[in-house]
Amino acid sequence: MNFPKIMGIASGIAMSSTMALAWSISGVVQSNMGQPLPGVEINSFNYAGITATTTDGGTFTIGNDGPIAIAAVKASNMAIHMEGNTLTIYNADARDLKVSVISALGKVLKESSVSHVQGIVSLDMGNLAKGAKFIRVSADSQNSTFMVTDKGVKSLKKEGDPLPFLQFSKDGYKTVTYQAKAEVETDVVIQMEAGSNPPASSSTVKPPESSSVVASSSSEVKSSSSAGNDGPVAVDCSGKTAKVGDKQNMSVTVDGKQRTFIMHIPSAYKGDKPVPLVIDYHPIGGSGNGEFGSSPYKAKTDPEGVITLYPDGTSKPGGMGNGWNVGPCCSNDDDVKFSYAMIDKLKEIACIDPQRIYATGFSMGGGMSNHVACMMSDVFAAVAPAAMDLNKTNSAQCKMSRPISVINFRGTNDPVCKYQGGDSGFNDGLNFLGAEGTFKFWAEKNECQGSPSKNSNGCDEYSNCKDGTKVVLCTKQGGGHDYGDASIGWPFLKQFTLPASFVK
């Protein structure tokens, strides 16, 4: 057995809890008359940068392979390795361990069970290993699935992580969505009806580069000092009970309902001085656990001891899965109140700096982080949304307490939230301002003067805004439905602090 290859997992265990999760869906797209449809574009709402196009015969395969790695199984540090016919499980610690070998068609080829295991377990899979594509390991009822390839073992979906939510679109046909039911699916049949989606709104705002913004004072906006000018707020760190921990399940009660979120406290947090807090909102059909594993921000904030939260959205009957109440489509719960409750909880148990609380998010999570900039500028110092803009519903309700700095990340070829804005195309009541429309909206709200210019990162920036705030749009030419660039987003966020006069 090749131990040098295996010993590299010592640091890879932590990596596997955050790596992109793999899944695979294949099938055919047909018209409602049964004819195969070539050239159908397929995208994912809740996994960034995943695209595919149907073949001339209408068939498709779409998936997220994730990095080749030896993957964690249990919540602690279990890992597996396949070499020849031998499956080896390292760092096993379970009362009951069951291993199932599964074919590509989902047939269980072999099962082995072991009781009271600790350490290393080796199982001879015999000739079945050659035809086996997937291995499911259940350790005390905690399930993980793996794909066996000629290059090693790939981690598939862990229990509790989100399944992909897909969009199928083609000119001349109505857009269709599909929620995956398992991490590996074959022979999926998608039917598309001839017709057209609702047209994009004709009121989309033109690029702001062509004009300057000189906004009149808003009666809603309370005057406040520029970042930190009215002095820092003293924070007493004594008596705080929060401890370092990778993924800690938390909950708060909002309107009589338990709302859940993940709290992540990195090892750099010492509890002796206040640190920033970042709330990271997941996409439609996602979860806090999925956002924890996919967001690029944690890699930037962990070395600085920043605490991050990953809340779980909720769904409504007939909706598109767990999402946020940013419009008529996706949730009936008060997510602004939920966000306030999470922040209040963290102030009680952890030493966070109330002047350095930030929001980010991807896809509908980007829509939510845009939304809290409107509704919660009294607690958030700045926000960094990605892959979704404000829509006419929540922008019309925008009630800012003060100017707030915003950096939006958008791709010009985003097929899910179109750069130019307009109707979402899903009959969900969402009609977006567009990337440039949202950029101009925030410039007006923050009373920015003059025209935007390119900053050092190549992004468009209004820098002459009220109370020292900034409004930035980072556009990726040809970019799709992707997470923003955290190496730009985090330095932007942390330069801003909430004025002390707003700290409760």
Secondary structure, 3 states (H helix, E strand, C coil): CCHHHHHCHHHHHHHHCCCCCEEEEEEEEEECCCCECCCCEEEECCCCCCEEECCCCCEEEEEECCCECCCECCCCCCEEEEECCEEEEEEEEEEEEEEEEECCCCCEEEEEEEEEEEEEEEEECCCHHHHCCEEEEEECCEEEEEEEECCEEEEEEECCCCCCEEEEECCCECCEEEECCCCEEEEEEEEECECCCCCCCCCCCCCHHHCCCCCCCCCCCCCCCCCCCCCCCCCCCCCCCCCCEEEEEEEEEECCEEEEEEEEECCCCCCCCCEEEEEEECCCCCCHHHHHHHCCCHHHHHHHCCEEEEECCECCCCCCCCECCCCCCCCCCCHHHHHHHHHHHHHHHCCEEEEEEEEEEECHHHHHHHHHHHHCCCCCCEEEEECCCCEHHHHHCCCCCCCCEEEEEEECCCCCCCCCCEECCCCCCCEECCHHHHHHHHHHHCCCCCCCEECCCCCEEECCCHHHCCEEEEEECCCCCCCCCHHHHHHHHHCCCCCHHHCC
